[in-house]
Amino acid sequence: MVQLINCLARLLAGFTVLTVVVNVVILAPKISFVGENHYFFSEENHMHRSSRHHLAGNATRSQQARGNKPGSVKSTPSLLPDKDNPHQIPRLSFSEEEGRQYILDIFQEAGVSLTPEMESQLPTWQQVRDVVGDHPHILNLECCPAFREKVPPLERMLGASGMFNTGTNLVTHLLKQNCEIPERREKYGPHQSKESYGMRWQVPWGKHTPVKFRKDHSTKKASAINKEYILPIVTIRHPYSWFKSMCKNGYTAQWDHHKTGKDGLTRGCPNLKTGSQSVWNPVTVKYADNRDDHHLSLAHLWNDWYSYYLDQADFPFLVIRMEDLVFYPKETTKIVCECAGGKIRTDQENFSFVVDSAKADSPGHDKSTGIFAAWVKYSRPPPPRFGFSQSDYTAAKEALNDRLMGLMGYKHPPDIPNV
């Protein structure tokens, strides 16, 4: 109960970003952010300094130096704070050569054979650091003890939650393939469903359904589940990148715009403001049981959906970036798994990557991106204004929640420089 009270107190105080650097994660009493100029990922966070924590770790290459096999479940130590040494902070330090090998190791571990042409398309380590950062960002990790204290091991479950186009399928696949609650495996035995081991496809109220409807709605297959026993794993994506995907496929979000054409160009989208008076272009999203949610614009939808968690949730949850599921899947999965009291599976030698599109086996989704294409696509520096019109860029800077962007390490792309 003490853990839960402390967790809720932090939630009410405005949240803590926990930045995670690869492999061993240890809490520190005070944070010092690295002052790097990422293209559109920011290390700046608008929070009280006294409430910040920093998590850091070693890298896969250092594990190999100790004789551990790449991809082995033994090659990555515990990612939660070490109670015997809570303030030790190993730092990640890659040279360009080491970073290149780290990237190649991921594809080798994933079983992806790279041709020389494919290898030449992969980003450099510096590109990854500049565009994405050199570590995952995870919000609300300090509430993990509260979840473990409150929920009995045999009842613990994890489920994806997130807006459309933010990686909910990807995190679900990663967790189902790699994570389990050990007490549940001990009870149910081998060769059971992933749900038996605590890995659910989504939260009981539906992965895309706003958390404000949590108490009022349950999916058909989850009506008997105790919602207090599931840890929501909330996926988020850089808003400008998310705009691009929503312009291509907005699912049940409805607003006045032109869908992205076959040439990939976004003409008249996201169309945040409209008309000669430049008023916000409203968005309505339809959810199950005829529930609608209304927003001032697509940017406000991004703000609102996640603010429902930040401002209203009175229970533990994690927020993770889609980008980290692409570039740091092992590290992110392990942290999330251990948060709920889970362990990376020991009945398989290597970490199981999602090589093909995570949406491939999900009805109602368009063609998506596999691991190689995702690395190439999401490591590119964004063009000025992210390719949007000046009016949409200006409206996005006006509308987007700077606090939320700062919490997740995001920042606006650059404008076109004045000549």
Buried (B, 14 or more C-beta within 10 A) or exposed (E): EEBBEBBBEBBEEBBBBBBBBBBBBBBBEEBEBBEEEBBBBBBEBEBEEEBBBBBBBBBBBBBBEEEBEBBBBEBBBBBBBBEEEEEEBBEBEBEEEBBBBBBBBBBBBBEBEBEEEBEEEBBEBEBBBBBBBBBBBBBBBBBBBBBBBBBEBEBBBBBBBBBBBBBBBBBBBBBBBBBBBBBBBEEBEEEEEBBBBBBBBBBBBBBBBBBBBBEEBBBEEBEEBEBEBBBBBBBBBBBBBBBBBBBBBBBEBEBEBEEBEEEEEBEBBBBBBBEEEEEBBBBEBEBBEEBEBEBBBBBBBBBBBBBBBBEEBEBBBBBBBBBBBBBBBBBBBBBBBBBBBBBBBEEEEBBBBBEBBBBEEBEEBEEBBBBBEBBBEBBEEBEEBBBBBEEBBBBBBEBBBBBBBBBBBBBBBBEEEEE
